[in-house]
Amino acid sequence: NAGVMQNPRHLVRRRGQEARLRCSPMKGHSHVYWYRQLPEEGLKFMVYLQKENIIDESGMPKERFSAEFPKEGPSILRIQQVVRGDSAAYFCASSPASEQYFGPGTRLTVT
Amino acid sequence: GIQVEQSPPDLILQEGANSTLRCNFSDSVNNLQWFHQNPWGQLINLFYIPSGTKQNGRLSATTVATERYSLLYISSSQTTDSGVYFCAVDPGGFQKLVFGTGTRLLVSP
């Protein structure tokens, strides 16, 4: 059973561009979560999704950030008009119920 | 919101030594997990332990939910144990983990 997969692993964007981060959960897991880790900090919850539904987006910035988990395909975290402060590691996790399993992360650098 | 404090913040060990890492949380929780973030940034699941004691090789963990703390024991440490150890809790059963401040461990040969 493959683990949680994220791509790309590294992403470089110029200020003002869009960033799309993808996450494929483990087989049989219907819950997906996104977390952000700023340099030298712990992880902070962003959003919790199930198929075609956003369950909790209380950690998402109000503007420029959106997430989806369509019926088919991976979950997508989309950041529009990126700024330098968006540079961070973005982790996706999936869960069958309670225990969460994390992917390797996408490291976003905004230049 | 819930506060999750870990101690010590930094720890340096000689290879072969034992250590205990602590995680205190300020409110009752439905879920507690321990993770190891290795020097390459990957998060490795160590334990899912909302209560009780578990062991996995040289690592073991104990959570005393009524007293709001959890302990991670590392025995016979190895250089590959280096990295940052996080505990994370789900306070409301809403499945969003709140991460602790982390313990940075360096094991030297």
Interface residues (C-beta under 8 A of the other chain):
Chain A: H31 Y33 Y35 G42 L43 K44 F45 Y48 I55 D56 S58 G59 A89 F91 A93 S95 S98 E99 Q100 Y101 F102 P104 G105 R107
Chain B: N30 N31 Q33 F35 G41 Q42 L43 N45 Y48 F86 A88 D90 F94 Q95 K96 L97 V98 F99 G100 T101 G102
